[in-house]
Amino acid sequence: PRTHGRHQAHAAGEENEEDLKPLACLHRQQVQSTESYQTTSNSLRQILTEFKMDVSQILQHHLQRHNEILQRQTEALCQLLRKSNETLNEIRQILYQSVKPASSGH
């Protein structure tokens, strides 16, 4: 009877192993899936970081160029304003001189 009981227990153990095989397979798939997710997630994080750095560099470059252009435009406008001021002053002097004799002669 003992050997019969052992045989039944051994058979039951094999059945348990057979029942667990699908679970082990599912677990293995889950682990692989998790590892794959981690790898993908890390890759995406790295790509995003590099993308942010690229965009930041591009924006800085464009801002720098934009600032340089604005600086040149501002300088050009200042020169134009100075010339306009000089011209207006000359016109004012000419008008003042042409009006002055006429008013004194009256």
C-alpha positions in Angstrom: 0.0 0.0 0.0 2.8 2.4 0.7 4.3 2.1 -2.8 0.8 2.6 -4.2 0.4 5.9 -2.1 3.8 7.1 -3.2 3.0 6.4 -6.8 -0.3 8.4 -6.5 1.6 11.3 -4.8 4.2 11.2 -7.6 1.5 11.2 -10.2 -0.2 14.1 -8.5 3.1 16.0 -8.4 3.5 15.4 -12.2 -0.1 16.7 -12.8 0.7 19.8 -10.7 3.8 20.4 -12.8 1.8 20.0 -16.0 -0.8 22.4 -14.6 1.9 25.0 -13.8 3.6 24.9 -17.2 1.1 27.3 -18.8 1.5 29.6 -15.8 5.3 29.5 -16.1 5.0 30.2 -19.8 2.7 33.2 -19.0 5.1 34.4 -16.4 8.1 34.2 -18.8 6.1 36.1 -21.4 5.2 38.7 -18.8 8.8 39.2 -17.8 9.9 39.5 -21.5 7.1 42.0 -22.1 8.1 44.0 -19.1 11.8 44.0 -20.2 10.7 45.0 -23.7 8.6 47.8 -22.3 11.5 49.0 -20.1 13.9 49.0 -23.1 11.4 50.8 -25.3 10.6 53.3 -22.5 14.4 54.0 -22.0 14.9 54.4 -25.7 12.0 56.9 -26.0 13.2 58.8 -23.0 16.7 59.1 -24.6 15.2 60.1 -28.0 13.1 62.7 -26.3 16.0 64.1 -24.3 18.1 64.4 -27.5 15.2 66.0 -29.4 14.8 68.6 -26.6 18.5 69.4 -26.8 18.4 69.7 -30.6 15.3 71.9 -30.5 16.9 74.0 -27.7 20.1 74.5 -29.8 18.1 75.3 -32.9 16.0 77.9 -31.0 19.1 79.4 -29.4 20.8 79.7 -32.9 17.7 81.3 -34.4 17.3 83.7 -31.4 20.9 84.7 -31.7 20.6 85.4 -35.5 17.3 87.3 -34.8 18.9 89.4 -32.2 21.8 90.2 -34.5 19.4 91.3 -37.2 17.4 93.4 -34.8 20.7 95.0 -33.6 21.7 95.9 -37.1 18.2 97.3 -37.9 18.2 99.3 -34.7 21.6 100.8 -35.6 20.4 101.6 -39.1 17.3 103.3 -37.7 19.4 105.3 -35.3 21.6 106.5 -38.2 18.5 107.5 -40.2 17.1 109.4 -37.2 20.3 111.3 -36.7 20.4 112.2 -40.4 16.8 113.3 -40.3 17.5 115.4 -37.2 20.4 117.0 -38.9 18.4 117.7 -42.0 15.5 119.2 -40.0 17.9 121.4 -38.1 19.3 122.7 -41.4 15.8 123.3 -42.7 14.9 125.1 -39.5 18.0 127.4 -39.8 17.3 128.1 -43.5 13.6 129.0 -42.6 14.6 131.0 -39.6 17.1 133.0 -41.7 14.7 133.6 -44.6 11.9 134.7 -42.2 14.1 136.9 -40.0 14.9 139.7 -42.5 11.3 139.9 -43.7 10.0 140.4 -40.1 12.6 143.0 -39.2 11.9 144.9 -42.4 8.2 145.2 -41.5 
